[in-house]
């Protein structure tokens, strides 16, 4: 089911599909939260990651797309089998469509900004 939702041609979706096909584990939440809430939280996380030298794949685009969606959003995660990559999924309220996804390497080690 999840594999059929990962049809985008953006880099984050392609990476998520490849990760899933290589034996990843995944989880999708049961409840949806307001899009604005997700957009705010993940925009702040994006800014913190960037301040520490990490550019998450597709997160800026994901924040923009869920903000534009404007309706409740479900989240999910795909973790690579070797635990070196995670993908964050943003799905429609009923889980029938993927709105966006973003990913970053694990473990999430953020370097300190230069002084």
N, C-alpha and C positions, 0 to 999 in steps of 0.2 A: 504493500500500500504506500508506504513512505517513498519508496523508490520511484513510484509513478508520479509523485508530486515534484520531484527534482528535475524539471524539464528546462529550466532556464539555461541560457548560454553565457551567463556572467561567470567570472572566475570562481566566486564563492560557491555557486550552485554546482559547478562542475567538480570542484574539490569535494564538496559534500557528497555528491553521488559516487565519486571514486572511493571515498572513505567508507561509505556505507557498503559498497560492493566488495570491499576488501575485508569484511568481517567485523565491522564496527558494531558497537552497541548503541542503542538509541532509546530515548524517552520522549514522550509528548505529554504535556500537561492536560489535565481534565478540565480545567477552568480557563476562561478567557478574562483578560484584564483590559481596561480602557487603553486604546492606542496611545493617547497622550501620555499616560503614565509610563508605558514602555519607552516611548520616544524620549521622554525626559531622563529616565534612569540610564538608558543606554547611550544617550548623548553625553551625559556626565562621565560615564565609564570610558567612552571614546576619548574624551578630552584628557582624562587621567592617564590612559594608556599612552597617548601621544606625548604627554609631558614627560613620560618615562622612557621614550624611545621606541615604543611598539606601535606599529601600524596594523591594526586588525583588518583582515581581508573582508571587504564588503560592509563593514559596520556603518560607515557614514551613509552609504546608499540605503542600507536597511532602515536606519533611523528616519531618513527622508520618506521612504516608501510607507512605513507604518504610520507616520504622521499624516501623509496624504490619504491613506486608507480611512482613517478617522473613526473606524468602528472597532469593537473589542477584538483583541488578538490573543491567540494561544501561543505558547512558546514550547520549544522542544530542544533537545541536545542530541548530537551525534558525537560519540567519542571513538577515536580510532582504536583498533584492536591493540596496537602497541602503545597506546596512551601518549602519543606525541602530538595529537591534533584534536581540537574540539570545534564543532560547528554549532552555532546557535541558530535555531529556526524560528521564524515568525509565520504563523499560520492564521487563516481566517478563523472566526469564532467556532465554526463547526468542524474545523480541521480538514476541510475538503480541498483547500488550495494553499499553496505556499505563497506568501507575500514577499518574503526576502529571507536571506540567510547571511551569516557572517561567521568568520572563523579566525582562530589564532593558534599558535603552537602551545603545547603543554610540555612541562609544567610552565605556568605563567610566571616567568621570572622577569621582573621589570627592573631594568637598570636605572640607577639614579642619574638625573640630568647632570651634565658637567657643571662645575662651579665656575 
